[in-house]
Amino acid sequence: MALYTYHHDAPTITAAGREWVQRCLVRDGSILGEGAISTAANYDVLDRHFLQRLDVGSGNFFEKLRTQLEDAPPPARKLMAELLWALFLFPSNITEDTKRAKVLQVWGWSGETLDPSHPMLTDKMLDGIGSGGMGVNTNRWREMVYLVRLGQSIKSLPIEERAGIFADYDRFLAWIDTIPESGDRQFRHMLRYFLFPERVERMSSNGDRYKVLQGFGVATARETRRWTDRQLDDALLELRRNLEQRYGTTEIDFYVEPLRDQWKKPNEPDDTGTDEEVDTRVVAEPVPAYSRKHGAARNLILYGPPGTGKTWKLQQLFARYTDQPADVDRATWELGLVARFGWRAVIAAALADLAHPIKVTSLEQHALIKAKASQRKRSNVRATVWGYLQSHTPLEVTTVNVADRRPPFLFTKNEASDWTVLPEWRDGDSDAAELLDSWKAGPGVSGRAVARYRVVTFHPSYSYEDFVIGLRPVVMENSGERGTTGFRMMDGVFKQICAEARANPGKPYALFIDEINRANIAKVFGELITLIEPDKRARYDAEGALVGGMEVQLPGTGDEDGDGERFGVPENLDLYGTMNTADRSIALLDIALRRRFEFEEMPPDYRVLQRRIEGVELARLLQAINERLEFLADRDRLIGHAYFTRVASLEDLRTAFRLQVIPLLQEYFFDDWSRIALVLAARSGGSPFLRAESLAAADVFGGHADISAQERVRYTLTDSATWTAETFRSIYDTSDAPA
């Protein structure tokens, strides 16, 4: 069965999907309320008010939906909310808060309030079970059209026939093919999985089905694209059964290593979420204003031995701080857009967008300029704009009196001091051209997600200047000699993300710090040790004035009067770190830092390895090794499950031991091979992985009498080709230990 998912509770969610089918599609009831809501009459109302009033132009999906349902009766509005809930049940790439807020919003249009604590609206229920990709957002209006048509179709049949369709795989496939646009919609895959998880894979489109079958050598993508849903389901079911037999477990998940590596590129997102070209006509819809459930910002460090998935878990948090194209609000999109471009490109794009000569004071009011300025907290925006305009004006323009000018030449100024871009500006600055094109297209159209986070990895030479602010070598913009290098105070990654969070207080932002304990944390954080405390976080009003929390004056930012830049850490910025305890114990961390962070231990997860490789139980093998390590060293120096997640054969296991496990043990025990031999010893005695040889002093040195050690033991690795399944089992099992 395809109900096993390492990350999500598929049985609970699929059960909810089937309950919705029985209550609302087979019968005429409700999944969120009471009474007859899912009736044929209400579906016909949605046909008249939604399907026959489609607005596929630019604009917000929910704003247009509210207008379309403005004169619809309350039960039909409730039905739309329940259909939205059904669409949200599968995808995990939309947050629980967003799903709940949207369902509550649409239900509220009926004039009644839905309880946010409803059992079908809990975080567990709305967690999702697989990525819906970009398509479930970008094509949301199409999915809702499909749901209405699906409802109309099933309601035209007697109840007995409805029940039979949803109970029989063959009848369901025959019926679903009669729904218009069935071949292009994700919900048909979601519904098929909810009803028949014993034979349908947990994939919301055929895109990943094609890749899996090709990756495992079943058929090429060109071949499978001509297959029916039944052929794809049958091929994947046969593949699943073969893999279950190979690994000795039914807990098979194509999205978890080692299976994932077989068909998916590193860092490739799960499921494109659509079987068709992306519809670019639907643009952004805002998510609710950001508010914290627990009030304070989160400072969290994940700690544990190497290979326990700390970095992987950080990556799973990225989705919380990412707006998909169809969910991003305009303000967040603008900030994310300008963050990818420098001031020159922003100024050129703004001037080109205005398309007529304009003075600098008016140019400052353009949304692109204002977004860039708010992001970097510049008080001298006008001077910055003037500097770039003059520096990139051709030498033959006599209205500019600056001698130092450099390509690309983009701007010109007339006698009235009005600025405009040159006709060939696009050829001179491709970044500016890209920015303007994206700006005109608007959010949700370019298909680019907006990340509200930064990622950094600490290392021993990482410094405060890298993290917060410091002098950096730069090419001087206004130097007399072109190409002259000077020094300038430049913002570090932490100050940059703080500026972005401050400019957009309605959204959560995050900084992810991998290997946080490898740097000198006290030096890197400096005065931030105080500012990152949740109760010291800065709160600002609409004008940017501090209304709560703390600010400090950053070193090196003072002017001639001694007034430096005031800096605070916004309350909507979360901090996450990972810490490898094999490098440095948590007990050795700066006590000030420990008081300001929560710590979550990430021990080895043996559940991930509940499978057999040619008779070797990976979970028992790793657990036995770790128990010995904890006895001989401590729990900070264990071995994580990630070292074995890619193991798919006995040869893979040999390679993992030879190239990863044994070198790690050498590091743990400082090349004390006698202790490594104990860790890898067979339970019946001796170690089949190491060969011990005695070195007698007389044999090595001859007749020297001043050798204190008369005999030593030398350990060498045995040939890995001789490591059999019995060799590995001997570590945890005495029944078939090698002689």
Salt bridges, closest charged atoms under 4 A:
ASP9 OD2 - LYS124 NZ 3.48
GLU19 OE2 - ARG23 NH2 2.25
ASP28 OD1 - LYS155 NZ 2.86
ASP28 OD1 - ARG162 NH1 3.41
ASP71 OD1 - HIS49 ND1 3.07
ASP71 OD1 - ARG53 NH1 3.04
ASP97 OD1 - ARG100 NH2 2.86
ASP97 OD1 - LYS293 NZ 3.37
GLU112 OE1 - LYS78 NZ 2.88
ASP123 OD1 - ARG100 NH2 2.85
ASP123 OD2 - LYS293 NZ 3.01
ASP127 OD2 - HIS8 ND1 2.71
GLU143 OE2 - ARG185 NE 3.08
ASP170 OD1 - ARG230 NH1 2.58
GLU181 OE1 - ARG185 NH1 3.52
GLU201 OE2 - ARG240 NE 2.65
ASP208 OD1 - LYS264 NZ 3.98
ASP229 OD1 - ARG188 NH2 2.97
ASP229 OD2 - ARG192 NH1 3.53
ASP233 OD2 - ARG192 NE 2.88
ASP234 OD1 - ARG199 NH2 2.35
GLU244 OE2 - ARG240 NH1 3.82
ASP253 OD1 - ARG202 NH2 2.89
GLU257 OE2 - ARG646 NH2 2.83
ASP261 OD2 - ARG646 NE 2.74
GLU268 OE2 - LYS211 NZ 2.47
ASP270 OD1 - ARG260 NH1 2.78
ASP270 OD1 - LYS264 NZ 3.98
ASP275 OD2 - ARG188 NH1 3.68
ASP275 OD2 - HIS189 NE2 2.95
GLU276 OE2 - ARG185 NH2 2.87
ASP279 OD2 - ARG142 NE 3.67
ASP279 OD1 - ARG281 NE 3.19
GLU285 OE2 - ARG140 NH1 2.21
ASP323 OD2 - ARG452 NE 2.94
ASP323 OD1 - LYS507 NZ 3.45
ASP327 OD1 - ARG140 NH2 3.61
ASP329 OD1 - LYS507 NZ 3.34
GLU334 OE2 - ARG330 NE 3.35
ASP353 OD2 - HIS366 NE2 2.77
GLU364 OE2 - ARG382 NE 2.42
ASP404 OD2 - ARG406 NH2 2.41
ASP418 OD1 - LYS359 NZ 2.94
ASP429 OD2 - ARG344 NE 2.94
GLU434 OE2 - ARG340 NH2 3.17
GLU434 OE2 - ARG448 NH2 3.88
ASP437 OD1 - ARG426 NH2 2.77
GLU477 OE1 - ARG406 NH1 3.30
ASP491 OD1 - LYS495 NZ 2.95
GLU500 OE2 - ARG454 NH2 2.46
GLU533 OE1 - LYS536 NZ 3.62
GLU533 OE2 - ARG596 NH2 2.79
ASP535 OD1 - LYS536 NZ 3.60
GLU565 OE2 - LYS495 NZ 2.98
ASP574 OD1 - ARG292 NH1 2.92
GLU598 OE1 - ARG298 NH2 3.14
GLU600 OE2 - LYS313 NZ 2.43
GLU601 OE2 - ARG635 NH2 2.81
ASP605 OD2 - ARG607 NH2 2.86
GLU617 OE2 - ARG612 NH2 3.35
GLU617 OE2 - ARG620 NH1 3.40
ASP634 OD2 - ARG637 NH2 3.12
GLU651 OE1 - ARG654 NH1 2.86
GLU693 OE1 - ARG714 NH2 2.90
GLU726 OE2 - ARG729 NH2 3.15
ASP736 OD2 - ARG729 NE 2.61
